[in-house]
Amino acid sequence: MKEFFKRQGIDLEVKDVARYARVLIDDLSAVLNCEDFRVHLLETTDQKDDLTKAQKLALTEKKLFFEEASQQLHLPVIYNGQPLAVLSAVLPGSFELPEKFQPLLMAIIKQSLDKLLLYIINITDRETGLYNEDYFRAYLKRELKSLSGRGTGRNFPRPLSFGGEGDYPGLTLLLVEIAEFSDLTSTYGRIEANRALRAVAQKLGKTASPSDCVVRLSSGRLGLVMPRRDLEAGIELAKTVQKMPSSYENQELPQMRLGFGLASYPLDFTDEYGQAETVTGDDGDLAEALSIKAELALRLALTNEEGPIFTFGKILKKGGRVIQVLPLNRIVVNLGWAVGARVGQVFSLNEVSAGNEATFKGEVILSEVEENFAVGQMTNLLDPLSRVKAGDALALSQSAREDRSASLKEEGERLDPLLRIPDHFGFVKQLDDQMKGQEKFAIMLIRVDGYDSYRQTMGRILSDQQMKGLYDLLQKDMPEKAVAGRFSADCLAILCPGLDEASADALAEAWLEQVNNRHAQTVSFGLAAYPCGIFTPVDTLTNAQKALEHASFFGPGSKVAFDSVSLNISGDKLFESGDLEEAIAEYEKALKLNPNDLNVLNSLGVCYGHQHNLDRALECFQRVLKLEPQNLMAHFNQGFALSMAGRKEEALESFRRAVEIDEQNFDALFQLGMIALGLERVDEAVESFERAERVKDSGPVVYKYLGKSLLQTGRNDEAIKAFKAAVRIDPRDADSMSQLGVLFMDKGTDLEVALSLTKQSVELDQSSALFRERLARALHAVGDLAEGEAQYRLALEMGAQSRELHHYLGQIIKEQGRLDEAAECYKRALALDPEYRPASQALQEVGELLLARGGEPQAET
């Protein structure tokens, strides 16, 4: 077995023990009959120094040590001579450790570590050292299973907020592929191609968070599972990885192009109206569905002209292409229901030039949608003689979707072949005719919940029977002069002339009861009526669609009449997509319906804040507080907006008020600490960060700023503990690591640790001149003068300018005997601050030394 392990080239590391400590504990529990175990990892010098005398003794002598007074048993975890951890167990008070147990327990640990290494070999890709595809699928399935609210889409809308620190309730999957990897292999050879792949893997691993899972999926493809991180985090990470270094392992890399495909759960499991996509089967099917979505995005990333980073949601919005042109103004496009395409969606049709400039040709409405393609009808051609051709681009058109009637006026009546009622085009055409002259009317959209999943599972015949049965149920009580149509594959539309909202709501309630009692599937209702506030008759259909989206928040079998909350939800979707102008327009419409909707006012204020229109933002938050003085979110958002406006004292009062309302609100406590720290009210900052840390396991950020605050109060030992906690939680926190190195330097007893920490911080963030300056100080402290000088000079080249930097550079040059150069450095420090005494004293000392050598003395300053 030992020879087998040696051939694999893989060894156990501290991180493996941290991840799989349960294996050791379970094996030992069977013998010791004890569950109270502690694992003390030994990754850093600090962790070794933190051991007790008994634990150090067990580690040094490489055998277990039993403390009778405390009934603690300490077992060293050593593999191939490498100390990884110390395992401590609290044994029952009457327990006596027989001598023969000692070799048995050590043998159990060795066997457990062998078993652990065998498992790691089984889940590791030998070429890159990353996890392999089998582990990827198991990990993704497990993470998806752990997420709450599976299949429910989103929670009920709540007001938006600035600066929240909460985790994203989902995950993001990123696929990375070297384009045409087989060509790279044939051109440069397998060794060079694999070296390029390892370089990408290393960049991906260094950029990823410690909680992410990096995997090798196929010959030229890598994957990254990002639990509790949203799509934006995935995009930013992809942008960082995209900036690959030109060399790896001290050799130039072959030229290569990377493609990035991203999908996110649950974001990419809702359609354009917010309806949750149903995935049948277990969590393995959900994992497979998410992988397919990321795969679809990756395909476009590798072939699309817009750039190498593509998200699944972007496929429907910007990834459409014409595949084939058919007679009678029809086309086949590359968008199917697998990417969210639905009957009735409207797209702008554009010709893309070599410079990626789009020329508008007209619009396309989808009429038939299959899994991987759809057939659309061309309408509103800008030039009737314009030639539509394969390769023309499609972009989902929000404006066209809101006014379908304009693009369908020339369409003749068309019937749905199953129900023999107007199809989508025919219904919109009749709606346009019927609305004329109507003083009041209502439109209802009735959607079969989970229709696509039912059709895939049960087949076309049964799903058609269910749709026909639904229409037959509704037809019995349909009002006189009502017009029914099949709005989409899963949705019926009914225009009810003469009905107001109350009458339409009563009818929908009666229909809902009938369907629930007599139909195999539940349905959801969205209804809107005219007149309704500022809205025109043409707006009513769009309002009904927004009401149907609103119904999705209540789950299957729900009914909603269009109101300000429907517009709030619509505005939130636009905000999430980054369209602030349209989001503001939706919120403004909502306030026309309900001027006192606190959620809408809050969200509108956040939108204005993101636009840096801070006066308008603060006006919104003040309106909320006038209506509800105890509104936590308004105080919090007002504090954030005041801070952005530079009104820090007022911001501090707003965050204090938010904390008074909810003493357990982490975001309010954290932001209060940040503002207090910025105003140099360090005692209040320390208190706020300490309270925030007690509220929840908040990650490294609160420990980092707690450490900074403690540092300003002179409580250096406590600051060290805080920075240690930050680095322990996030080993890639370069800022905390660098600051920790400075603190160890200042103590003067842990210079090697200080050097290691400052060096790691620079490796993690090579763009920080401050981190390089601190590394230079550590190098100076351990006597590496040449490298220390080089790092100081790099910091200067990166734009750093401070009196201290020039002074420290002068000191390290002075110790190398170059007094003239040192003097110039001190002069530059004094040019920045003529009162800086360390530089003036050093300059005087250098002058005296030069004079003693017979050189020119330095001018006094």
Disulfide bonds with the S-S distance in Angstrom:
none
